[in-house]
Amino acid sequence: MASETGRRLLDVWFELMSFSPQARERAKGVYGDQVAVVPPESVEAIIAAGGFETPVRCFQSGLIHAWFAREARGG
């Protein structure tokens, strides 16, 4: 979230959540210190490393993503 893209995404997320300016500044601090956001590519790699076929992102709402994947079949 420290990248320019991450900061812009947070700004949009906070705008959608209708935060007041004061609440937005508090939330930025919380997201910077207490929330771990993992890039989608890293999530895909974690799922694949767990023995699943290529994961598919099936839902996104702001910063929240949902994925599905099937267990890889053994040879």
C-alpha positions as CSV (number, residue, x, y, z in Angstrom):
1,M,0.0,0.0,0.0
2,A,3.1,2.3,0.1
3,S,3.2,2.5,-3.7
4,E,1.5,5.3,-5.6
5,T,-1.1,2.8,-6.9
6,G,-1.7,1.6,-3.3
7,R,-2.2,5.1,-2.0
8,R,-4.6,6.0,-4.9
9,L,-6.5,2.8,-4.2
10,L,-6.8,3.7,-0.5
11,D,-8.0,7.2,-1.4
12,V,-10.8,5.7,-3.6
13,W,-11.7,3.1,-0.9
14,F,-12.0,5.8,1.7
15,E,-14.1,8.0,-0.6
16,L,-16.4,5.1,-1.2
17,M,-16.8,4.5,2.5
18,S,-17.8,8.2,3.0
19,F,-15.2,8.9,5.7
20,S,-15.0,12.4,7.1
21,P,-11.6,14.0,6.6
22,Q,-10.7,13.2,10.2
23,A,-11.8,9.6,10.0
24,R,-9.9,9.3,6.7
25,E,-6.7,10.4,8.4
26,R,-7.2,7.9,11.3
27,A,-8.0,5.1,8.8
28,K,-4.9,5.9,6.8
29,G,-2.9,5.4,9.9
30,V,-4.6,2.1,10.8
31,Y,-4.2,0.8,7.3
32,G,-0.5,1.8,7.3
33,D,0.3,0.1,10.6
34,Q,-2.3,-2.6,11.3
35,V,-3.6,-4.0,8.0
36,A,-1.6,-6.3,5.7
37,V,-2.6,-6.0,2.1
38,V,-1.1,-8.6,-0.2
39,P,-0.9,-8.0,-3.9
40,P,-3.2,-10.3,-6.0
41,E,-0.2,-11.9,-7.7
42,S,1.2,-12.9,-4.3
43,V,-2.2,-14.4,-3.3
44,E,-2.3,-16.4,-6.5
45,A,1.2,-17.8,-5.8
46,I,0.2,-18.7,-2.2
47,I,-2.9,-20.5,-3.4
48,A,-1.0,-22.4,-6.1
49,A,1.7,-23.3,-3.6
50,G,-1.0,-24.8,-1.4
51,G,-1.7,-27.5,-4.1
52,F,-4.5,-25.8,-6.0
53,E,-5.0,-25.2,-9.7
54,T,-4.8,-21.7,-11.0
55,P,-6.9,-19.5,-8.7
56,V,-9.6,-17.2,-10.1
57,R,-10.5,-13.9,-8.6
58,C,-14.3,-14.0,-8.6
59,F,-15.2,-10.9,-6.5
60,Q,-13.8,-7.6,-5.5
61,S,-15.3,-4.8,-3.3
62,G,-12.7,-2.1,-2.8
63,L,-9.8,-3.8,-1.1
64,I,-11.5,-7.1,-0.4
65,H,-11.1,-9.9,-3.0
66,A,-12.6,-13.4,-3.1
67,W,-10.9,-16.3,-4.9
68,F,-11.8,-19.8,-5.9
69,A,-9.6,-22.7,-6.9
70,R,-9.9,-26.4,-7.2
71,E,-7.5,-28.8,-5.6
72,A,-4.9,-29.9,-8.1
73,R,-5.2,-33.5,-9.1
74,G,-2.3,-35.8,-8.4
75,G,-0.6,-37.5,-11.4
